[in-house]
Amino acid sequence: MLANSVYDATEQNYNEGISPLTDLLQAETARIQAQSQLIEALLKVKQSEIDLLRANGNIKSLIN
């Protein structure tokens, strides 16, 4: 994930004294937001799959 790469680079720069703490915190916030958006998107996919099963009358297939 791009946000992880940016965070890792920023963390390395911070540890080397190149980047300030605010840059590291902003990169961490962006990484957490990206992870949250990914989870929300995956949840929407699963909800859509359930809606499709329900519409097709196959909702019982989830139990088996």
CHARMM-style PDB file with segment names, atoms N, HN, CA, C and O in Angstrom:
ATOM      1  N   MET     1       0.857  -1.174   0.000  1.00  0.00      PROA
ATOM      2  CA  MET     1       0.000   0.000   0.000  1.00  0.00      PROA
ATOM      3  C   MET     1       0.903   1.237   0.000  1.00  0.00      PROA
ATOM      4  O   MET     1       1.897   1.308   0.723  1.00  0.00      PROA
ATOM      5  N   LEU     2       0.529   2.185  -0.818  1.00  0.00      PROA
ATOM      6  HN  LEU     2      -0.278   2.127  -1.405  1.00  0.00      PROA
ATOM      7  CA  LEU     2       1.316   3.403  -0.964  1.00  0.00      PROA
ATOM      8  C   LEU     2       1.480   4.136   0.361  1.00  0.00      PROA
ATOM      9  O   LEU     2       2.559   4.649   0.660  1.00  0.00      PROA
ATOM     10  N   ALA     3       0.422   4.185   1.150  1.00  0.00      PROA
ATOM     11  HN  ALA     3      -0.454   3.767   0.908  1.00  0.00      PROA
ATOM     12  CA  ALA     3       0.495   4.893   2.436  1.00  0.00      PROA
ATOM     13  C   ALA     3       1.538   4.270   3.356  1.00  0.00      PROA
ATOM     14  O   ALA     3       2.197   4.982   4.115  1.00  0.00      PROA
ATOM     15  N   ASN     4       1.695   2.956   3.298  1.00  0.00      PROA
ATOM     16  HN  ASN     4       1.160   2.378   2.682  1.00  0.00      PROA
ATOM     17  CA  ASN     4       2.728   2.294   4.108  1.00  0.00      PROA
ATOM     18  C   ASN     4       4.122   2.686   3.643  1.00  0.00      PROA
ATOM     19  O   ASN     4       5.014   2.919   4.458  1.00  0.00      PROA
ATOM     20  N   SER     5       4.305   2.757   2.327  1.00  0.00      PROA
ATOM     21  HN  SER     5       3.580   2.568   1.665  1.00  0.00      PROA
ATOM     22  CA  SER     5       5.612   3.146   1.782  1.00  0.00      PROA
ATOM     23  C   SER     5       5.970   4.571   2.177  1.00  0.00      PROA
ATOM     24  O   SER     5       7.106   4.862   2.551  1.00  0.00      PROA
ATOM     25  N   VAL     6       4.979   5.454   2.089  1.00  0.00      PROA
ATOM     26  HN  VAL     6       4.056   5.218   1.786  1.00  0.00      PROA
ATOM     27  CA  VAL     6       5.218   6.855   2.474  1.00  0.00      PROA
ATOM     28  C   VAL     6       5.555   6.935   3.956  1.00  0.00      PROA
ATOM     29  O   VAL     6       6.473   7.652   4.353  1.00  0.00      PROA
ATOM     30  N   TYR     7       4.810   6.197   4.770  1.00  0.00      PROA
ATOM     31  HN  TYR     7       4.065   5.614   4.447  1.00  0.00      PROA
ATOM     32  CA  TYR     7       5.084   6.205   6.210  1.00  0.00      PROA
ATOM     33  C   TYR     7       6.490   5.681   6.500  1.00  0.00      PROA
ATOM     34  O   TYR     7       7.227   6.276   7.287  1.00  0.00      PROA
ATOM     35  N   ASP     8       6.859   4.567   5.865  1.00  0.00      PROA
ATOM     36  HN  ASP     8       6.260   4.084   5.226  1.00  0.00      PROA
ATOM     37  CA  ASP     8       8.182   3.988   6.105  1.00  0.00      PROA
ATOM     38  C   ASP     8       9.298   4.950   5.732  1.00  0.00      PROA
ATOM     39  O   ASP     8      10.281   5.088   6.460  1.00  0.00      PROA
ATOM     40  N   ALA     9       9.138   5.617   4.588  1.00  0.00      PROA
ATOM     41  HN  ALA     9       8.339   5.505   3.996  1.00  0.00      PROA
ATOM     42  CA  ALA     9      10.151   6.587   4.156  1.00  0.00      PROA
ATOM     43  C   ALA     9      10.217   7.774   5.117  1.00  0.00      PROA
ATOM     44  O   ALA     9      11.298   8.249   5.463  1.00  0.00      PROA
ATOM     45  N   THR    10       9.049   8.239   5.538  1.00  0.00      PROA
ATOM     46  HN  THR    10       8.171   7.852   5.257  1.00  0.00      PROA
ATOM     47  CA  THR    10       9.009   9.370   6.465  1.00  0.00      PROA
ATOM     48  C   THR    10       9.594   8.988   7.811  1.00  0.00      PROA
ATOM     49  O   THR    10      10.295   9.784   8.435  1.00  0.00      PROA
ATOM     50  N   GLU    11       9.311   7.774   8.261  1.00  0.00      PROA
ATOM     51  HN  GLU    11       8.741   7.128   7.754  1.00  0.00      PROA
ATOM     52  CA  GLU    11       9.865   7.311   9.536  1.00  0.00      PROA
ATOM     53  C   GLU    11      11.385   7.230   9.467  1.00  0.00      PROA
ATOM     54  O   GLU    11      12.080   7.610  10.409  1.00  0.00      PROA
ATOM     55  N   GLN    12      11.892   6.735   8.347  1.00  0.00      PROA
ATOM     56  HN  GLN    12      11.328   6.426   7.582  1.00  0.00      PROA
ATOM     57  CA  GLN    12      13.348   6.662   8.183  1.00  0.00      PROA
ATOM     58  C   GLN    12      13.951   8.065   8.192  1.00  0.00      PROA
ATOM     59  O   GLN    12      14.975   8.306   8.832  1.00  0.00      PROA
ATOM     60  N   ASN    13      13.307   8.985   7.478  1.00  0.00      PROA
ATOM     61  HN  ASN    13      12.475   8.789   6.958  1.00  0.00      PROA
ATOM     62  CA  ASN    13      13.792  10.368   7.459  1.00  0.00      PROA
ATOM     63  C   ASN    13      13.734  10.992   8.851  1.00  0.00      PROA
ATOM     64  O   ASN    13      14.628  11.745   9.239  1.00  0.00      PROA
ATOM     65  N   TYR    14      12.689  10.679   9.589  1.00  0.00      PROA
ATOM     66  HN  TYR    14      11.963  10.068   9.274  1.00  0.00      PROA
ATOM     67  CA  TYR    14      12.564  11.199  10.953  1.00  0.00      PROA
ATOM     68  C   TYR    14      13.685  10.645  11.831  1.00  0.00      PROA
ATOM     69  O   TYR    14      14.308  11.384  12.593  1.00  0.00      PROA
ATOM     70  N   ASN    15      13.934   9.354  11.719  1.00  0.00      PROA
ATOM     71  HN  ASN    15      13.428   8.754  11.099  1.00  0.00      PROA
ATOM     72  CA  ASN    15      14.985   8.730  12.528  1.00  0.00      PROA
ATOM     73  C   ASN    15      16.370   9.265  12.181  1.00  0.00      PROA
ATOM     74  O   ASN    15      17.265   9.274  13.026  1.00  0.00      PROA
ATOM     75  N   GLU    16      16.543   9.705  10.951  1.00  0.00      PROA
ATOM     76  HN  GLU    16      15.815   9.697  10.265  1.00  0.00      PROA
ATOM     77  CA  GLU    16      17.815  10.284  10.524  1.00  0.00      PROA
ATOM     78  C   GLU    16      17.885  11.786  10.805  1.00  0.00      PROA
ATOM     79  O   GLU    16      18.911  12.418  10.551  1.00  0.00      PROA
ATOM     80  N   GLY    17      16.807  12.351  11.324  1.00  0.00      PROA
ATOM     81  HN  GLY    17      15.974  11.838  11.530  1.00  0.00      PROA
ATOM     82  CA  GLY    17      16.788  13.771  11.652  1.00  0.00      PROA
ATOM     83  C   GLY    17      16.478  14.673  10.479  1.00  0.00      PROA
ATOM     84  O   GLY    17      16.673  15.887  10.554  1.00  0.00      PROA
ATOM     85  N   ILE    18      15.998  14.090   9.399  1.00  0.00      PROA
ATOM     86  HN  ILE    18      15.840  13.104   9.338  1.00  0.00      PROA
ATOM     87  CA  ILE    18      15.714  14.873   8.192  1.00  0.00      PROA
ATOM     88  C   ILE    18      14.306  15.456   8.227  1.00  0.00      PROA
ATOM     89  O   ILE    18      14.096  16.601   7.826  1.00  0.00      PROA
ATOM     90  N   SER    19      13.344  14.672   8.704  1.00  0.00      PROA
ATOM     91  HN  SER    19      13.515  13.742   9.029  1.00  0.00      PROA
ATOM     92  CA  SER    19      11.942  15.102   8.742  1.00  0.00      PROA
ATOM     93  C   SER    19      11.515  15.403  10.174  1.00  0.00      PROA
ATOM     94  O   SER    19      11.956  14.735  11.109  1.00  0.00      PROA
ATOM     95  N   PRO    20      10.664  16.402  10.344  1.00  0.00      PROA
ATOM     96  CA  PRO    20      10.166  16.710  11.687  1.00  0.00      PROA
ATOM     97  C   PRO    20       9.089  15.705  12.124  1.00  0.00      PROA
ATOM     98  O   PRO    20       8.555  14.952  11.310  1.00  0.00      PROA
ATOM     99  N   LEU    21       8.795  15.712  13.394  1.00  0.00      PROA
ATOM    100  HN  LEU    21       9.229  16.323  14.055  1.00  0.00      PROA
ATOM    101  CA  LEU    21       7.797  14.810  13.960  1.00  0.00      PROA
ATOM    102  C   LEU    21       6.427  15.032  13.319  1.00  0.00      PROA
ATOM    103  O   LEU    21       5.665  14.082  13.144  1.00  0.00      PROA
ATOM    104  N   THR    22       6.113  16.269  12.972  1.00  0.00      PROA
ATOM    105  HN  THR    22       6.732  17.042  13.115  1.00  0.00      PROA
ATOM    106  CA  THR    22       4.806  16.534  12.359  1.00  0.00      PROA
ATOM    107  C   THR    22       4.641  15.776  11.040  1.00  0.00      PROA
ATOM    108  O   THR    22       3.551  15.290  10.741  1.00  0.00      PROA
ATOM    109  N   ASP    23       5.706  15.671  10.254  1.00  0.00      PROA
ATOM    110  HN  ASP    23       6.593  16.066  10.496  1.00  0.00      PROA
ATOM    111  CA  ASP    23       5.630  14.905   9.004  1.00  0.00      PROA
ATOM    112  C   ASP    23       5.359  13.437   9.291  1.00  0.00      PROA
ATOM    113  O   ASP    23       4.574  12.798   8.591  1.00  0.00      PROA
ATOM    114  N   LEU    24       6.003  12.907  10.309  1.00  0.00      PROA
ATOM    115  HN  LEU    24       6.641  13.426  10.878  1.00  0.00      PROA
ATOM    116  CA  LEU    24       5.795  11.510  10.678  1.00  0.00      PROA
ATOM    117  C   LEU    24       4.361  11.288  11.140  1.00  0.00      PROA
ATOM    118  O   LEU    24       3.733  10.299  10.763  1.00  0.00      PROA
ATOM    119  N   LEU    25       3.847  12.189  11.941  1.00  0.00      PROA
ATOM    120  HN  LEU    25       4.357  12.993  12.247  1.00  0.00      PROA
ATOM    121  CA  LEU    25       2.474  12.062  12.424  1.00  0.00      PROA
ATOM    122  C   LEU    25       1.465  12.183  11.288  1.00  0.00      PROA
ATOM    123  O   LEU    25       0.463  11.468  11.276  1.00  0.00      PROA
ATOM    124  N   GLN    26       1.713  13.068  10.346  1.00  0.00      PROA
ATOM    125  HN  GLN    26       2.527  13.649  10.357  1.00  0.00      PROA
ATOM    126  CA  GLN    26       0.824  13.206   9.197  1.00  0.00      PROA
ATOM    127  C   GLN    26       0.854  11.948   8.326  1.00  0.00      PROA
ATOM    128  O   GLN    26      -0.184  11.519   7.821  1.00  0.00      PROA
ATOM    129  N   ALA    27       2.024  11.364   8.153  1.00  0.00      PROA
ATOM    130  HN  ALA    27       2.866  11.712   8.564  1.00  0.00      PROA
ATOM    131  CA  ALA    27       2.131  10.132   7.364  1.00  0.00      PROA
ATOM    132  C   ALA    27       1.419   8.986   8.078  1.00  0.00      PROA
ATOM    133  O   ALA    27       0.782   8.152   7.435  1.00  0.00      PROA
ATOM    134  N   GLU    28       1.525   8.947   9.388  1.00  0.00      PROA
ATOM    135  HN  GLU    28       2.042   9.625   9.911  1.00  0.00      PROA
ATOM    136  CA  GLU    28       0.836   7.897  10.143  1.00  0.00      PROA
ATOM    137  C   GLU    28      -0.683   8.069  10.053  1.00  0.00      PROA
ATOM    138  O   GLU    28      -1.415   7.092   9.898  1.00  0.00      PROA
ATOM    139  N   THR    29      -1.144   9.298  10.150  1.00  0.00      PROA
ATOM    140  HN  THR    29      -0.549  10.092  10.276  1.00  0.00      PROA
ATOM    141  CA  THR    29      -2.573   9.573  10.027  1.00  0.00      PROA
ATOM    142  C   THR    29      -3.077   9.170   8.645  1.00  0.00      PROA
ATOM    143  O   THR    29      -4.142   8.565   8.531  1.00  0.00      PROA
ATOM    144  N   ALA    30      -2.338   9.492   7.608  1.00  0.00      PROA
ATOM    145  HN  ALA    30      -1.472   9.984   7.701  1.00  0.00      PROA
ATOM    146  CA  ALA    30      -2.723   9.132   6.248  1.00  0.00      PROA
ATOM    147  C   ALA    30      -2.756   7.609   6.086  1.00  0.00      PROA
ATOM    148  O   ALA    30      -3.636   7.074   5.412  1.00  0.00      PROA
ATOM    149  N   ARG    31      -1.803   6.919   6.700  1.00  0.00      PROA
ATOM    150  HN  ARG    31      -1.088   7.354   7.248  1.00  0.00      PROA
ATOM    151  CA  ARG    31      -1.762   5.457   6.627  1.00  0.00      PROA
ATOM    152  C   ARG    31      -2.992   4.850   7.310  1.00  0.00      PROA
ATOM    153  O   ARG    31      -3.611   3.930   6.774  1.00  0.00      PROA
ATOM    154  N   ILE    32      -3.336   5.356   8.467  1.00  0.00      PROA
ATOM    155  HN  ILE    32      -2.833   6.103   8.902  1.00  0.00      PROA
ATOM    156  CA  ILE    32      -4.497   4.847   9.200  1.00  0.00      PROA
ATOM    157  C   ILE    32      -5.782   5.114   8.416  1.00  0.00      PROA
ATOM    158  O   ILE    32      -6.663   4.257   8.357  1.00  0.00      PROA
ATOM    159  N   GLN    33      -5.890   6.291   7.818  1.00  0.00      PROA
ATOM    160  HN  GLN    33      -5.174   6.988   7.866  1.00  0.00      PROA
ATOM    161  CA  GLN    33      -7.073   6.618   7.014  1.00  0.00      PROA
ATOM    162  C   GLN    33      -7.175   5.698   5.801  1.00  0.00      PROA
ATOM    163  O   GLN    33      -8.269   5.258   5.449  1.00  0.00      PROA
ATOM    164  N   ALA    34      -6.047   5.403   5.159  1.00  0.00      PROA
ATOM    165  HN  ALA    34      -5.158   5.761   5.445  1.00  0.00      PROA
ATOM    166  CA  ALA    34      -6.056   4.509   4.003  1.00  0.00      PROA
ATOM    167  C   ALA    34      -6.485   3.105   4.411  1.00  0.00      PROA
ATOM    168  O   ALA    34      -7.243   2.450   3.695  1.00  0.00      PROA
ATOM    169  N   GLN    35      -6.003   2.647   5.555  1.00  0.00      PROA
ATOM    170  HN  GLN    35      -5.388   3.179   6.136  1.00  0.00      PROA
ATOM    171  CA  GLN    35      -6.403   1.325   6.049  1.00  0.00      PROA
ATOM    172  C   GLN    35      -7.898   1.295   6.352  1.00  0.00      PROA
ATOM    173  O   GLN    35      -8.578   0.314   6.051  1.00  0.00      PROA
ATOM    174  N   SER    36      -8.393   2.346   6.933  1.00  0.00      PROA
ATOM    175  HN  SER    36      -7.841   3.143   7.177  1.00  0.00      PROA
ATOM    176  CA  SER    36      -9.822   2.433   7.249  1.00  0.00      PROA
ATOM    177  C   SER    36     -10.664   2.424   5.976  1.00  0.00      PROA
ATOM    178  O   SER    36     -11.697   1.757   5.921  1.00  0.00      PROA
ATOM    179  N   GLN    37     -10.235   3.150   4.968  1.00  0.00      PROA
ATOM    180  HN  GLN    37      -9.396   3.692   5.013  1.00  0.00      PROA
ATOM    181  CA  GLN    37     -10.964   3.186   3.699  1.00  0.00      PROA
ATOM    182  C   GLN    37     -10.953   1.823   3.024  1.00  0.00      PROA
ATOM    183  O   GLN    37     -11.943   1.426   2.409  1.00  0.00      PROA
ATOM    184  N   LEU    38      -9.842   1.105   3.133  1.00  0.00      PROA
ATOM    185  HN  LEU    38      -9.038   1.428   3.632  1.00  0.00      PROA
ATOM    186  CA  LEU    38      -9.766  -0.236   2.569  1.00  0.00      PROA
ATOM    187  C   LEU    38     -10.743  -1.171   3.267  1.00  0.00      PROA
ATOM    188  O   LEU    38     -11.448  -1.939   2.612  1.00  0.00      PROA
ATOM    189  N   ILE    39     -10.787  -1.110   4.571  1.00  0.00      PROA
ATOM    190  HN  ILE    39     -10.215  -0.487   5.103  1.00  0.00      PROA
ATOM    191  CA  ILE    39     -11.716  -1.958   5.335  1.00  0.00      PROA
ATOM    192  C   ILE    39     -13.160  -1.621   4.977  1.00  0.00      PROA
ATOM    193  O   ILE    39     -13.982  -2.522   4.810  1.00  0.00      PROA
ATOM    194  N   GLU    40     -13.474  -0.341   4.860  1.00  0.00      PROA
ATOM    195  HN  GLU    40     -12.806   0.391   4.996  1.00  0.00      PROA
ATOM    196  CA  GLU    40     -14.833   0.063   4.486  1.00  0.00      PROA
ATOM    197  C   GLU    40     -15.192  -0.455   3.102  1.00  0.00      PROA
ATOM    198  O   GLU    40     -16.321  -0.897   2.887  1.00  0.00      PROA
ATOM    199  N   ALA    41     -14.260  -0.409   2.162  1.00  0.00      PROA
ATOM    200  HN  ALA    41     -13.343  -0.049   2.336  1.00  0.00      PROA
ATOM    201  CA  ALA    41     -14.520  -0.899   0.810  1.00  0.00      PROA
ATOM    202  C   ALA    41     -14.740  -2.407   0.816  1.00  0.00      PROA
ATOM    203  O   ALA    41     -15.634  -2.904   0.131  1.00  0.00      PROA
ATOM    204  N   LEU    42     -13.944  -3.132   1.574  1.00  0.00      PROA
ATOM    205  HN  LEU    42     -13.218  -2.728   2.131  1.00  0.00      PROA
ATOM    206  CA  LEU    42     -14.119  -4.582   1.667  1.00  0.00      PROA
ATOM    207  C   LEU    42     -15.461  -4.936   2.293  1.00  0.00      PROA
ATOM    208  O   LEU    42     -16.115  -5.894   1.879  1.00  0.00      PROA
ATOM    209  N   LEU    43     -15.862  -4.169   3.278  1.00  0.00      PROA
ATOM    210  HN  LEU    43     -15.331  -3.391   3.614  1.00  0.00      PROA
ATOM    211  CA  LEU    43     -17.164  -4.392   3.902  1.00  0.00      PROA
ATOM    212  C   LEU    43     -18.296  -4.168   2.904  1.00  0.00      PROA
ATOM    213  O   LEU    43     -19.261  -4.932   2.877  1.00  0.00      PROA
ATOM    214  N   LYS    44     -18.182  -3.129   2.086  1.00  0.00      PROA
ATOM    215  HN  LYS    44     -17.398  -2.508   2.107  1.00  0.00      PROA
ATOM    216  CA  LYS    44     -19.206  -2.855   1.080  1.00  0.00      PROA
ATOM    217  C   LYS    44     -19.283  -3.989   0.056  1.00  0.00      PROA
ATOM    218  O   LYS    44     -20.371  -4.346  -0.396  1.00  0.00      PROA
ATOM    219  N   VAL    45     -18.141  -4.550  -0.306  1.00  0.00      PROA
ATOM    220  HN  VAL    45     -17.257  -4.260   0.061  1.00  0.00      PROA
ATOM    221  CA  VAL    45     -18.133  -5.678  -1.239  1.00  0.00      PROA
ATOM    222  C   VAL    45     -18.871  -6.855  -0.627  1.00  0.00      PROA
ATOM    223  O   VAL    45     -19.705  -7.474  -1.288  1.00  0.00      PROA
ATOM    224  N   LYS    46     -18.577  -7.169   0.620  1.00  0.00      PROA
ATOM    225  HN  LYS    46     -17.900  -6.666   1.157  1.00  0.00      PROA
ATOM    226  CA  LYS    46     -19.242  -8.298   1.284  1.00  0.00      PROA
ATOM    227  C   LYS    46     -20.742  -8.045   1.428  1.00  0.00      PROA
ATOM    228  O   LYS    46     -21.545  -8.961   1.246  1.00  0.00      PROA
ATOM    229  N   GLN    47     -21.121  -6.815   1.751  1.00  0.00      PROA
ATOM    230  HN  GLN    47     -20.469  -6.072   1.898  1.00  0.00      PROA
ATOM    231  CA  GLN    47     -22.541  -6.497   1.856  1.00  0.00      PROA
ATOM    232  C   GLN    47     -23.235  -6.637   0.503  1.00  0.00      PROA
ATOM    233  O   GLN    47     -24.375  -7.098   0.432  1.00  0.00      PROA
ATOM    234  N   SER    48     -22.551  -6.242  -0.563  1.00  0.00      PROA
ATOM    235  HN  SER    48     -21.626  -5.867  -0.505  1.00  0.00      PROA
ATOM    236  CA  SER    48     -23.110  -6.382  -1.900  1.00  0.00      PROA
ATOM    237  C   SER    48     -23.260  -7.847  -2.275  1.00  0.00      PROA
ATOM    238  O   SER    48     -24.240  -8.227  -2.916  1.00  0.00      PROA
ATOM    239  N   GLU    49     -22.297  -8.674  -1.882  1.00  0.00      PROA
ATOM    240  HN  GLU    49     -21.501  -8.366  -1.361  1.00  0.00      PROA
ATOM    241  CA  GLU    49     -22.401 -10.108  -2.144  1.00  0.00      PROA
ATOM    242  C   GLU    49     -23.625 -10.699  -1.439  1.00  0.00      PROA
ATOM    243  O   GLU    49     -24.347 -11.513  -2.014  1.00  0.00      PROA
ATOM    244  N   ILE    50     -23.847 -10.288  -0.210  1.00  0.00      PROA
ATOM    245  HN  ILE    50     -23.261  -9.626   0.257  1.00  0.00      PROA
ATOM    246  CA  ILE    50     -25.017 -10.766   0.536  1.00  0.00      PROA
ATOM    247  C   ILE    50     -26.306 -10.277  -0.119  1.00  0.00      PROA
ATOM    248  O   ILE    50     -27.270 -11.034  -0.238  1.00  0.00      PROA
ATOM    249  N   ASP    51     -26.325  -9.020  -0.540  1.00  0.00      PROA
ATOM    250  HN  ASP    51     -25.543  -8.405  -0.443  1.00  0.00      PROA
ATOM    251  CA  ASP    51     -27.508  -8.480  -1.215  1.00  0.00      PROA
ATOM    252  C   ASP    51     -27.801  -9.255  -2.504  1.00  0.00      PROA
ATOM    253  O   ASP    51     -28.961  -9.522  -2.819  1.00  0.00      PROA
ATOM    254  N   LEU    52     -26.760  -9.610  -3.241  1.00  0.00      PROA
ATOM    255  HN  LEU    52     -25.818  -9.393  -2.986  1.00  0.00      PROA
ATOM    256  CA  LEU    52     -26.936 -10.369  -4.468  1.00  0.00      PROA
ATOM    257  C   LEU    52     -27.484 -11.768  -4.173  1.00  0.00      PROA
ATOM    258  O   LEU    52     -28.394 -12.237  -4.856  1.00  0.00      PROA
ATOM    259  N   LEU    53     -26.935 -12.427  -3.165  1.00  0.00      PROA
ATOM    260  HN  LEU    53     -26.195 -12.047  -2.610  1.00  0.00      PROA
ATOM    261  CA  LEU    53     -27.449 -13.737  -2.768  1.00  0.00      PROA
ATOM    262  C   LEU    53     -28.921 -13.640  -2.369  1.00  0.00      PROA
ATOM    263  O   LEU    53     -29.735 -14.484  -2.744  1.00  0.00      PROA
ATOM    264  N   ARG    54     -29.245 -12.611  -1.612  1.00  0.00      PROA
ATOM    265  HN  ARG    54     -28.584 -11.926  -1.307  1.00  0.00      PROA
ATOM    266  CA  ARG    54     -30.633 -12.412  -1.179  1.00  0.00      PROA
ATOM    267  C   ARG    54     -31.550 -12.193  -2.389  1.00  0.00      PROA
ATOM    268  O   ARG    54     -32.633 -12.773  -2.463  1.00  0.00      PROA
ATOM    269  N   ALA    55     -31.119 -11.366  -3.319  1.00  0.00      PROA
ATOM    270  HN  ALA    55     -30.239 -10.895  -3.259  1.00  0.00      PROA
ATOM    271  CA  ALA    55     -31.927 -11.057  -4.508  1.00  0.00      PROA
ATOM    272  C   ALA    55     -32.152 -12.304  -5.371  1.00  0.00      PROA
ATOM    273  O   ALA    55     -33.207 -12.467  -5.985  1.00  0.00      PROA
ATOM    274  N   ASN    56     -31.152 -13.169  -5.403  1.00  0.00      PROA
ATOM    275  HN  ASN    56     -30.296 -13.037  -4.904  1.00  0.00      PROA
ATOM    276  CA  ASN    56     -31.266 -14.402  -6.201  1.00  0.00      PROA
ATOM    277  C   ASN    56     -31.919 -15.546  -5.451  1.00  0.00      PROA
ATOM    278  O   ASN    56     -32.100 -16.631  -6.004  1.00  0.00      PROA
ATOM    279  N   GLY    57     -32.273 -15.313  -4.194  1.00  0.00      PROA
ATOM    280  HN  GLY    57     -32.126 -14.433  -3.744  1.00  0.00      PROA
ATOM    281  CA  GLY    57     -32.897 -16.352  -3.400  1.00  0.00      PROA
ATOM    282  C   GLY    57     -31.933 -17.406  -2.893  1.00  0.00      PROA
ATOM    283  O   GLY    57     -32.343 -18.513  -2.547  1.00  0.00      PROA
ATOM    284  N   ASN    58     -30.660 -17.069  -2.849  1.00  0.00      PROA
ATOM    285  HN  ASN    58     -30.327 -16.169  -3.131  1.00  0.00      PROA
ATOM    286  CA  ASN    58     -29.627 -18.021  -2.442  1.00  0.00      PROA
ATOM    287  C   ASN    58     -29.026 -17.704  -1.069  1.00  0.00      PROA
ATOM    288  O   ASN    58     -27.931 -18.170  -0.754  1.00  0.00      PROA
ATOM    289  N   ILE    59     -29.709 -16.941  -0.274  1.00  0.00      PROA
ATOM    290  HN  ILE    59     -30.599 -16.562  -0.530  1.00  0.00      PROA
ATOM    291  CA  ILE    59     -29.165 -16.510   1.017  1.00  0.00      PROA
ATOM    292  C   ILE    59     -28.879 -17.700   1.940  1.00  0.00      PROA
ATOM    293  O   ILE    59     -27.999 -17.632   2.798  1.00  0.00      PROA
ATOM    294  N   LYS    60     -29.634 -18.791   1.753  1.00  0.00      PROA
ATOM    295  HN  LYS    60     -30.349 -18.847   1.056  1.00  0.00      PROA
ATOM    296  CA  LYS    60     -29.417 -19.972   2.593  1.00  0.00      PROA
ATOM    297  C   LYS    60     -28.075 -20.636   2.331  1.00  0.00      PROA
ATOM    298  O   LYS    60     -27.597 -21.419   3.152  1.00  0.00      PROA
ATOM    299  N   SER    61     -27.460 -20.327   1.185  1.00  0.00      PROA
ATOM    300  HN  SER    61     -27.848 -19.691   0.519  1.00  0.00      PROA
ATOM    301  CA  SER    61     -26.164 -20.923   0.870  1.00  0.00      PROA
ATOM    302  C   SER    61     -25.071 -20.444   1.831  1.00  0.00      PROA
ATOM    303  O   SER    61     -24.017 -21.073   1.927  1.00  0.00      PROA
ATOM    304  N   LEU    62     -25.306 -19.358   2.530  1.00  0.00      PROA
ATOM    305  HN  LEU    62     -26.162 -18.846   2.453  1.00  0.00      PROA
ATOM    306  CA  LEU    62     -24.337 -18.869   3.512  1.00  0.00      PROA
ATOM    307  C   LEU    62     -24.255 -19.790   4.724  1.00  0.00      PROA
ATOM    308  O   LEU    62     -23.221 -19.866   5.387  1.00  0.00      PROA
ATOM    309  N   ILE    63     -25.332 -20.476   5.003  1.00  0.00      PROA
ATOM    310  HN  ILE    63     -26.173 -20.414   4.464  1.00  0.00      PROA
ATOM    311  CA  ILE    63     -25.384 -21.355   6.180  1.00  0.00      PROA
ATOM    312  C   ILE    63     -24.619 -22.640   5.927  1.00  0.00      PROA
ATOM    313  O   ILE    63     -23.993 -23.180   6.839  1.00  0.00      PROA
ATOM    314  N   ASN    64     -24.662 -23.132   4.704  1.00  0.00      PROA
ATOM    315  HN  ASN    64     -25.170 -22.693   3.963  1.00  0.00      PROA
ATOM    316  CA  ASN    64     -24.039 -24.411   4.371  1.00  0.00      PROA
ATOM    317  C   ASN    64     -22.586 -24.279   4.168  1.00  0.00      PROA
ATOM    318  OT1 ASN    64     -21.911 -25.268   3.881  1.00  0.00      PROA
TER     319      ASN     64
END
